[in-house]
């Protein structure tokens, strides 16, 4: 298989593409995999590390407010498709797959105009702008949430396959993880984080929870990651509150063994990105979600609401975190193993442990069925 992948802006677009690439390589070691992104996206770090050639097409997102930047966006929209066509004619792929973000729009659009088989993968419950713009032009749409079909104009193209994931989440065992971390059997483990860069309000709320609740419960182990940007401030606050004196509390900048820590956790408090929710579902975790308000179309809240409506998560928007509501929710969940088990069972209904395999099968079928001759 000769495949071009495209998607960028955040790791939530790039990592699913790389998971697909890894599965293709596992099945077909001689396959040729290329990636097309933008000069400034996170793909410039992640794709070379994965060992795949990276090409660039310059495109940028549209600002929602009046901005001179939108003039450049309009120009790039006109020119980027032709540049993408030149790259695709040079590479000669059997199929082109977009995983969302504005980076994939010119690439998938160009592939469709060239008659190359195309597919999209949408991780979020509500499809993003690029997917909405491209759905009429592509052959297949792989989705993570069944609810996504309701927001598509061409739901007949959609197939729920889950979210392709990299890493070792599917291989983790709760008992083994707790044994490796030295956690006693009756300890309630709370894991919290607000993203790799950090979130100020999440950190402030969690520090308050540590001060008012978990520091007073020696049978509760609470690990919180502040994120890189927020670490200098949050770590000082942690020490000033005297929380460093409690052996059951840990504050770190980043969690490097996330699969193990999540496997060991009884309660996870975090954002509601699509990849995170897929990990929580796969590992059957009771969770409290605080969606980021700083994302396009408020898609994290929409993701979280799908779970909340099924009794699979508790959800608080940042504006709702007042008067100790988060601490109250955590205390209630920590003291009720039956409720945690019910939530874990509910969220597990969203899990798909072979998403990459399903996508590989779909792409193989698409290539074999499409009457396409390379230019």
VOPAGU-2260 file (C-alpha; in pm, 1 decimal, decimal comma):
REM VOPAGU-2260
SITE   aa  ch    i         X         Y         Z
SITE  UNK   A    0       0,0       0,0       0,0
SITE  UNK   A    1     121,2     347,2     -87,2
SITE  UNK   A    2     -54,5     591,2     143,7
SITE  UNK   A    3     -44,9     964,3     210,5
SITE  UNK   A    4    -165,0    1081,0     551,1
SITE  UNK   A    5    -252,2    1438,7     636,6
SITE  UNK   A    6    -373,7    1620,1     945,7
SITE  UNK   A    7    -230,3    1869,2    1188,0
SITE  UNK   A    8    -264,4    2150,8    1433,6
SITE  UNK   A    9    -269,5    1927,3    1742,6
SITE  UNK   A   10    -151,9    1583,6    1844,4
SITE  UNK   A   11    -517,7    1481,2    1838,8
SITE  UNK   A   12    -502,6    1496,6    1459,4
SITE  UNK   A   13    -148,2    1367,8    1409,1
SITE  UNK   A   14    -138,3    1072,1    1648,8
SITE  UNK   A   15    -437,2     889,8    1493,6
SITE  UNK   A   16    -267,3     922,3    1155,3
SITE  UNK   A   17      53,9     775,2    1293,6
SITE  UNK   A   18    -141,9     491,8    1455,5
SITE  UNK   A   19    -292,3     412,4    1115,1
SITE  UNK   A   20      55,6     424,4     961,6
SITE  UNK   A   21     188,4     180,0    1219,6
SITE  UNK   A   22     -88,4     -68,7    1147,4
SITE  UNK   A   23     -33,3     -43,8     771,3
SITE  UNK   A   24     337,6    -111,5     825,8
SITE  UNK   A   25     262,0    -406,3    1052,7
SITE  UNK   A   26      51,3    -567,2     780,7
SITE  UNK   A   27     262,0    -457,2     484,6
SITE  UNK   A   28     625,1    -391,7     583,1
SITE  UNK   A   29     707,5    -282,3     229,3
SITE  UNK   A   30     432,8     -18,7     224,7
SITE  UNK   A   31     528,8     341,9     146,3
SITE  UNK   A   32     389,1     598,0     387,1
SITE  UNK   A   33     418,9     973,9     346,2
SITE  UNK   A   34     277,3    1263,0     545,4
SITE  UNK   A   35     170,7    1607,0     425,1
SITE  UNK   A   36     127,4    1878,6     684,0
SITE  UNK   A   37     197,1    2248,9     734,4
SITE  UNK   A   38     536,8    2407,7     804,6
SITE  UNK   A   39     438,5    2507,7    1159,9
SITE  UNK   A   40     226,2    2221,5    1293,5
SITE  UNK   A   41     315,4    1967,1    1561,5
SITE  UNK   A   42     349,3    1713,4    1280,0
SITE  UNK   A   43     696,2    1858,9    1221,8
SITE  UNK   A   44     803,6    1705,5    1551,3
SITE  UNK   A   45     598,1    1386,9    1562,0
SITE  UNK   A   46     619,3    1262,2    1203,3
SITE  UNK   A   47    1002,0    1263,3    1168,3
SITE  UNK   A   48    1028,1    1089,7    1507,0
SITE  UNK   A   49     802,1     816,5    1368,4
SITE  UNK   A   50    1034,3     780,3    1069,9
SITE  UNK   A   51     808,6     890,7     784,5
SITE  UNK   A   52     889,5    1147,9     512,5
SITE  UNK   A   53     711,8    1478,6     569,2
SITE  UNK   A   54     603,6    1723,6     299,6
SITE  UNK   A   55     450,3    2067,6     342,4
SITE  UNK   A   56     157,6    2259,4     199,2
SITE  UNK   A   57     104,8    2605,9     343,3
SITE  UNK   A   58    -247,0    2659,8     474,0
SITE  UNK   A   59    -387,7    2819,6     787,5
SITE  UNK   A   60    -714,7    2836,5     974,1
SITE  UNK   A   61    -979,7    3102,0     935,3
SITE  UNK   A   62   -1004,2    3351,7    1221,0
SITE  UNK   A   63   -1355,3    3389,0    1360,2
SITE  UNK   A   64   -1305,3    3761,7    1413,4
SITE  UNK   A   65   -1226,9    4023,2    1147,3
SITE  UNK   A   66    -855,1    3991,3    1079,4
SITE  UNK   A   67    -602,2    4066,5     805,7
SITE  UNK   A   68    -489,5    3708,5     857,4
SITE  UNK   A   69    -807,7    3597,1     679,9
SITE  UNK   A   70    -684,9    3762,9     359,7
SITE  UNK   A   71    -381,6    3536,0     367,8
SITE  UNK   A   72    -606,4    3238,7     446,8
SITE  UNK   A   73    -816,6    3316,6     138,5
SITE  UNK   A   74    -504,3    3332,1     -79,2
SITE  UNK   A   75    -366,5    3007,8      59,3
SITE  UNK   A   76    -703,9    2840,7       6,5
SITE  UNK   A   77    -679,5    2928,3    -362,7
SITE  UNK   A   78    -316,8    2816,4    -404,9
SITE  UNK   A   79    -273,5    2525,0    -163,3
SITE  UNK   A   80    -481,5    2271,9    -357,1
SITE  UNK   A   81    -265,0    2307,5    -667,2
SITE  UNK   A   82      49,8    2270,8    -457,3
SITE  UNK   A   83     -97,2    1960,2    -296,4
SITE  UNK   A   84    -175,3    1818,4    -641,7
SITE  UNK   A   85     188,0    1856,9    -745,1
SITE  UNK   A   86     299,7    1669,3    -432,7
SITE  UNK   A   87      49,1    1390,2    -483,8
SITE  UNK   A   88     149,5    1347,0    -848,9
SITE  UNK   A   89     509,3    1324,2    -730,5
SITE  UNK   A   90     432,4    1066,5    -457,5
SITE  UNK   A   91     170,3     864,1    -647,7
SITE  UNK   A   92     -33,7     722,7    -355,3
SITE  UNK   A   93    -296,4     448,2    -372,2
SITE  UNK   A   94    -505,2     629,4    -111,3
SITE  UNK   A   95    -505,8     958,1      82,3
SITE  UNK   A   96    -632,9     977,9     440,5
SITE  UNK   A   97    -711,5    1299,7     628,5
SITE  UNK   A   98    -738,2    1298,7    1005,7
SITE  UNK   A   99    -875,3    1648,4    1056,9
SITE  UNK   A  100    -750,3    1999,3    1111,4
SITE  UNK   A  101    -711,1    2260,4     840,5
SITE  UNK   A  102    -383,8    2096,7     731,2
SITE  UNK   A  103    -567,0    1808,9     564,3
SITE  UNK   A  104    -815,0    2014,7     363,4
SITE  UNK   A  105    -602,6    2099,3      54,0
SITE  UNK   A  106    -446,4    1752,1      47,7
SITE  UNK   A  107    -771,4    1555,2      55,3
SITE  UNK   A  108    -939,7    1807,2    -177,0
SITE  UNK   A  109    -655,7    1770,2    -427,8
SITE  UNK   A  110    -667,6    1390,5    -405,2
SITE  UNK   A  111   -1039,2    1390,7    -478,5
SITE  UNK   A  112    -991,1    1612,6    -783,5
SITE  UNK   A  113    -717,3    1379,5    -908,7
SITE  UNK   A  114    -943,8    1077,2    -865,5
SITE  UNK   A  115    -729,1     922,5    -592,1
SITE  UNK   A  116    -929,3     716,4    -336,3
SITE  UNK   A  117    -982,8     924,4     -21,5
SITE  UNK   A  118   -1090,1     873,3     337,8
SITE  UNK   A  119   -1132,8    1087,2     647,4
SITE  UNK   A  120   -1113,9    1002,5    1015,0
SITE  UNK   A  121   -1308,1    1219,4    1260,7
SITE  UNK   A  122   -1222,3    1172,3    1628,6
SITE  UNK   A  123   -1474,1    1415,6    1775,2
SITE  UNK   A  124   -1846,1    1375,2    1828,0
SITE  UNK   A  125   -1920,7    1678,3    1610,5
SITE  UNK   A  126   -1719,1    1689,7    1287,8
SITE  UNK   A  127   -1470,3    1971,3    1247,5
SITE  UNK   A  128   -1474,1    2236,2     977,1
SITE  UNK   A  129   -1232,9    2052,7     746,4
SITE  UNK   A  130   -1433,3    1729,2     762,9
SITE  UNK   A  131   -1758,8    1913,4     693,4
SITE  UNK   A  132   -1600,1    2082,6     391,1
SITE  UNK   A  133   -1458,9    1756,5     257,8
SITE  UNK   A  134   -1726,7    1497,7     326,7
SITE  UNK   A  135   -1894,4    1536,4     -13,5
SITE  UNK   A  136   -1560,3    1477,1    -191,4
SITE  UNK   A  137   -1434,7    1164,1     -12,7
SITE  UNK   A  138   -1510,3     794,8     -51,1
SITE  UNK   A  139   -1516,9     690,4     315,5
SITE  UNK   A  140   -1551,6     860,1     655,0
SITE  UNK   A  141   -1428,5     673,1     961,5
SITE  UNK   A  142   -1578,6     803,1    1287,2
SITE  UNK   A  143   -1517,4     761,2    1659,2
SITE  UNK   A  144   -1870,4     839,6    1786,6
SITE  UNK   A  145   -2189,3     693,0    1639,0
SITE  UNK   A  146   -2351,4    1032,2    1708,0
SITE  UNK   A  147   -2126,7    1190,4    1444,5
SITE  UNK   A  148   -2346,9    1049,5    1167,8
SITE  UNK   A  149   -2626,5    1284,9    1274,6
SITE  UNK   A  150   -2406,3    1586,2    1193,7
SITE  UNK   A  151   -2297,0    1462,9     849,8
SITE  UNK   A  152   -2471,0    1545,0     522,3
SITE  UNK   A  153   -2347,4    1213,5     384,8
SITE  UNK   A  154   -2388,3     966,5     673,4
SITE  UNK   A  155   -2401,3     679,2     424,5
SITE  UNK   A  156   -2024,5     719,8     383,2
SITE  UNK   A  157   -1959,3     690,2     756,6
SITE  UNK   A  158   -1848,8     386,5     954,2
SITE  UNK   A  159   -1783,8     383,0    1327,9
SITE  UNK   A  160   -1440,5     235,4    1387,3
SITE  UNK   A  161   -1328,7     409,7    1707,1
SITE  UNK   A  162   -1013,8     612,7    1753,9
SITE  UNK   A  163    -681,3     464,1    1639,3
SITE  UNK   A  164    -434,0     491,6    1924,8
SITE  UNK   A  165     -60,3     466,4    1964,8
SITE  UNK   A  166     107,3     346,0    2281,4
SITE  UNK   A  167      46,0      80,2    2541,3
SITE  UNK   A  168    -297,7     168,1    2683,5
SITE  UNK   A  169    -461,6    -149,3    2556,2
SITE  UNK   A  170    -191,6    -366,4    2715,1
SITE  UNK   A  171    -222,0    -236,3    3071,6
SITE  UNK   A  172    -367,7    -434,9    3361,7
SITE  UNK   A  173    -498,3    -256,5    3673,7
SITE  UNK   A  174    -364,6    -502,3    3929,3
SITE  UNK   A  175     -23,8    -524,8    3764,3
SITE  UNK   A  176       0,4    -145,2    3736,1
SITE  UNK   A  177     -83,3     -93,6    4103,0
SITE  UNK   A  178     164,6    -363,3    4203,3
SITE  UNK   A  179     440,1    -198,5    3997,2
SITE  UNK   A  180     359,9     140,0    4151,3
SITE  UNK   A  181     351,9      -3,4    4505,0
SITE  UNK   A  182     -12,6      86,3    4568,9
SITE  UNK   A  183    -199,9    -100,0    4842,0
SITE  UNK   A  184    -514,2    -284,3    4743,4
SITE  UNK   A  185    -760,4     -65,1    4936,3
SITE  UNK   A  186    -610,7     269,4    4827,6
SITE  UNK   A  187    -833,3     493,0    4615,1
SITE  UNK   A  188    -619,0     636,7    4334,5
SITE  UNK   A  189    -703,9     973,9    4183,5
SITE  UNK   A  190    -527,0    1087,7    3868,7
SITE  UNK   A  191    -573,4    1443,2    3740,1
SITE  UNK   A  192    -423,3    1653,5    3463,4
SITE  UNK   A  193    -516,5    1936,6    3229,4
SITE  UNK   A  194    -301,9    1862,6    2925,9
SITE  UNK   A  195      66,4    1861,2    2838,8
SITE  UNK   A  196      91,9    2240,8    2847,8
SITE  UNK   A  197    -138,9    2279,9    3145,2
SITE  UNK   A  198    -457,4    2468,3    3230,4
SITE  UNK   A  199    -452,7    2737,9    3497,1
SITE  UNK   A  200    -808,8    2694,2    3621,3
SITE  UNK   A  201    -782,1    2315,5    3632,4
SITE  UNK   A  202    -462,6    2346,4    3836,3
SITE  UNK   A  203    -620,6    2595,0    4075,1
SITE  UNK   A  204    -923,1    2372,2    4127,5
SITE  UNK   A  205    -715,0    2058,4    4181,7
SITE  UNK   A  206    -487,0    2233,7    4430,7
SITE  UNK   A  207    -800,0    2336,2    4622,0
SITE  UNK   A  208    -920,1    1973,2    4612,6
SITE  UNK   A  209    -584,5    1859,0    4749,4
SITE  UNK   A  210    -598,1    2120,8    5025,1
SITE  UNK   A  211    -960,4    2064,9    5125,6
SITE  UNK   A  212   -1005,9    1693,6    5064,5
SITE  UNK   A  213    -733,4    1454,7    4952,6
SITE  UNK   A  214    -468,5    1580,8    5195,9
SITE  UNK   A  215    -706,3    1478,6    5474,6
SITE  UNK   A  216    -760,2    1128,2    5337,4
SITE  UNK   A  217    -442,5     917,5    5381,3
SITE  UNK   A  218    -611,6     625,7    5206,4
SITE  UNK   A  219    -639,5     834,4    4888,6
SITE  UNK   A  220    -342,0     859,9    4652,8
SITE  UNK   A  221    -366,2    1174,0    4438,6
SITE  UNK   A  222    -129,9    1242,5    4148,4
SITE  UNK   A  223    -168,5    1565,4    3949,4
SITE  UNK   A  224      24,6    1685,3    3643,8
SITE  UNK   A  225      33,2    2063,3    3601,6
SITE  UNK   A  226     159,4    2084,2    3244,1
SITE  UNK   A  227     480,0    2250,6    3128,8
SITE  UNK   A  228     364,9    2612,8    3112,6
SITE  UNK   A  229     185,4    2608,2    3448,2
SITE  UNK   A  230     446,9    2408,2    3642,2
SITE  UNK   A  231     652,8    2702,8    3782,9
SITE  UNK   A  232     345,5    2870,3    3934,2
SITE  UNK   A  233     155,3    2560,0    4044,3
SITE  UNK   A  234     457,0    2398,5    4210,2
SITE  UNK   A  235     513,7    2710,4    4420,9
SITE  UNK   A  236     145,7    2715,9    4519,3
SITE  UNK   A  237     164,3    2347,0    4610,6
SITE  UNK   A  238     455,0    2410,6    4847,0
SITE  UNK   A  239     308,2    2733,4    4988,7
SITE  UNK   A  240      -7,2    2542,3    5082,0
SITE  UNK   A  241     207,1    2289,9    5265,3
SITE  UNK   A  242      84,4    2010,3    5042,3
SITE  UNK   A  243     436,6    1881,0    4985,6
SITE  UNK   A  244     425,1    1746,1    5342,0
SITE  UNK   A  245     158,2    1486,6    5258,8
SITE  UNK   A  246     301,4    1158,3    5125,8
SITE  UNK   A  247     -25,7    1066,7    4951,2
SITE  UNK   A  248     -10,6    1376,9    4729,3
SITE  UNK   A  249     216,7    1415,0    4426,7
SITE  UNK   A  250     253,8    1710,8    4193,1
SITE  UNK   A  251     450,4    1666,4    3870,0
SITE  UNK   A  252     498,0    1864,4    3552,4
SITE  UNK   A  253     426,4    1574,0    3318,4
SITE  UNK   A  254     331,4    1206,7    3352,9
SITE  UNK   A  255     570,7     999,0    3144,3
SITE  UNK   A  256     414,0     662,1    3230,2
SITE  UNK   A  257      52,7     763,8    3162,4
SITE  UNK   A  258     -72,8     417,0    3056,4
SITE  UNK   A  259      42,8     267,9    3386,4
SITE  UNK   A  260     -88,7     554,6    3599,4
SITE  UNK   A  261    -424,6     550,3    3423,7
SITE  UNK   A  262    -449,4     174,4    3461,2
SITE  UNK   A  263    -393,6     210,1    3836,5
SITE  UNK   A  264    -640,5     496,0    3882,1
SITE  UNK   A  265    -990,9     463,4    4027,2
SITE  UNK   A  266   -1092,0     816,8    3924,6
SITE  UNK   A  267    -949,5    1029,8    3643,9
SITE  UNK   A  268   -1007,5    1406,8    3622,3
SITE  UNK   A  269    -906,3    1557,6    3288,8
SITE  UNK   A  270    -999,6    1742,2    2971,7
SITE  UNK   A  271   -1226,3    1585,1    2707,4
SITE  UNK   A  272   -1017,7    1554,3    2393,4
SITE  UNK   A  273   -1117,8    1265,3    2169,0
SITE  UNK   A  274    -795,4    1071,4    2224,1
SITE  UNK   A  275    -822,2    1103,1    2601,3
SITE  UNK   A  276   -1182,5     981,2    2598,9
SITE  UNK   A  277   -1084,6     681,1    2387,8
SITE  UNK   A  278    -813,0     593,5    2639,3
SITE  UNK   A  279   -1056,2     626,6    2929,9
SITE  UNK   A  280   -1311,4     406,3    2753,6
SITE  UNK   A  281   -1056,1     140,8    2664,2
SITE  UNK   A  282    -932,2     129,3    3024,9
SITE  UNK   A  283   -1282,8     149,5    3179,3
SITE  UNK   A  284   -1223,1     450,2    3402,6
SITE  UNK   A  285   -1471,3     645,1    3611,8
SITE  UNK   A  286   -1398,3    1003,3    3516,2
SITE  UNK   A  287   -1477,2    1367,2    3579,0
SITE  UNK   A  288   -1433,8    1575,6    3265,4
SITE  UNK   A  289   -1354,7    1948,2    3249,8
SITE  UNK   A  290   -1375,8    2032,9    2878,7
SITE  UNK   A  291   -1141,6    2299,4    2749,8
SITE  UNK   A  292   -1334,2    2612,2    2645,2
SITE  UNK   A  293   -1045,5    2715,7    2418,6
SITE  UNK   A  294   -1108,8    2479,4    2128,0
SITE  UNK   A  295   -1291,9    2515,6    1797,3
SITE  UNK   A  296   -1670,9    2476,7    1813,2
SITE  UNK   A  297   -1649,7    2383,7    2182,0
SITE  UNK   A  298   -1594,8    2026,0    2061,5
SITE  UNK   A  299   -1456,6    1898,5    2392,8
SITE  UNK   A  300   -1781,9    1980,2    2568,7
SITE  UNK   A  301   -1977,1    1810,5    2289,9
SITE  UNK   A  302   -1755,1    1501,3    2324,7
SITE  UNK   A  303   -1803,7    1497,9    2700,7
SITE  UNK   A  304   -2179,9    1544,8    2677,8
SITE  UNK   A  305   -2213,3    1229,4    2468,6
SITE  UNK   A  306   -2056,8    1035,7    2757,4
SITE  UNK   A  307   -2246,8    1221,9    3027,4
SITE  UNK   A  308   -2579,5    1151,0    2856,7
SITE  UNK   A  309   -2499,8     777,6    2882,6
SITE  UNK   A  310   -2398,1     795,4    3249,3
SITE  UNK   A  311   -2036,2     736,6    3151,7
SITE  UNK   A  312   -1882,3    1055,1    3295,3
SITE  UNK   A  313   -1942,3    1354,2    3518,5
SITE  UNK   A  314   -1892,1    1683,1    3333,0
SITE  UNK   A  315   -1818,7    2031,1    3462,9
SITE  UNK   A  316   -1759,5    2331,1    3242,0
SITE  UNK   A  317   -1497,9    2566,9    3383,7
SITE  UNK   A  318   -1768,2    2825,0    3457,2
SITE  UNK   A  319   -1941,6    2570,2    3680,4
SITE  UNK   A  320   -1640,8    2510,6    3904,2
SITE  UNK   A  321   -1752,4    2721,6    4199,6
SITE  UNK   A  322   -1799,1    2675,0    4573,1
SITE  UNK   A  323   -1606,5    2350,8    4596,6
SITE  UNK   A  324   -1826,1    2160,6    4348,2
SITE  UNK   A  325   -1531,8    1965,1    4209,6
SITE  UNK   A  326   -1413,8    1853,4    4553,7
SITE  UNK   A  327   -1768,6    1750,6    4641,2
SITE  UNK   A  328   -1800,2    1541,9    4324,5
SITE  UNK   A  329   -1463,3    1374,2    4380,2
SITE  UNK   A  330   -1542,7    1298,4    4744,1
SITE  UNK   A  331   -1876,8    1144,5    4649,3
SITE  UNK   A  332   -1723,5     928,2    4375,6
SITE  UNK   A  333   -1427,1     820,9    4588,8
SITE  UNK   A  334   -1659,6     696,1    4861,7
SITE  UNK   A  335   -1889,8     503,9    4626,1
SITE  UNK   A  336   -1721,3     207,9    4453,4
SITE  UNK   A  337   -2056,6      98,5    4313,6
SITE  UNK   A  338   -2099,4     427,2    4129,0
SITE  UNK   A  339   -1743,2     407,3    3996,5
SITE  UNK   A  340   -1805,3      55,7    3868,5
SITE  UNK   A  341   -2128,1     163,0    3698,1
SITE  UNK   A  342   -1955,1     455,6    3526,4
SITE  UNK   A  343   -1666,5     230,5    3421,6
SITE  UNK   A  344   -1909,2     -17,2    3264,8
SITE  UNK   A  345   -2091,8     264,4    3084,5
SITE  UNK   A  346   -1779,9     425,1    2940,4
SITE  UNK   A  347   -1648,5      87,9    2826,1
SITE  UNK   A  348   -1939,8      78,1    2580,0
SITE  UNK   A  349   -1758,4     349,7    2383,9
SITE  UNK   A  350   -1436,3     148,8    2359,6
SITE  UNK   A  351   -1306,7       5,2    2033,7
SITE  UNK   A  352    -982,1    -185,1    2080,2
SITE  UNK   A  353    -914,1    -256,6    1713,8
SITE  UNK   A  354    -979,7      81,8    1549,8
SITE  UNK   A  355    -657,6      81,3    1348,2
SITE  UNK   A  356    -728,0    -269,5    1220,0
SITE  UNK   A  357   -1076,4    -166,8    1110,5
SITE  UNK   A  358    -938,0     135,1     926,6
SITE  UNK   A  359    -670,1     -74,6     757,5
SITE  UNK   A  360    -937,1    -318,4     639,2
SITE  UNK   A  361   -1150,5     -31,5     514,5
SITE  UNK   A  362    -863,4     127,7     324,6
SITE  UNK   A  363    -767,7    -204,2     165,5
SITE  UNK   A  364   -1125,9    -254,5      54,3
SITE  UNK   A  365   -1143,8     101,0     -79,5
SITE  UNK   A  366    -827,9      58,3    -286,4
SITE  UNK   A  367    -942,2    -275,1    -427,3
SITE  UNK   A  368   -1291,0    -151,3    -515,8
SITE  UNK   A  369   -1197,8     184,8    -664,7
SITE  UNK   A  370   -1139,6     193,3   -1040,4
SITE  UNK   A  371    -837,1     419,9   -1021,0
SITE  UNK   A  372    -534,5     446,7   -1241,5
SITE  UNK   A  373    -246,2     652,6   -1110,0
SITE  UNK   A  374    -175,4     965,4   -1314,8
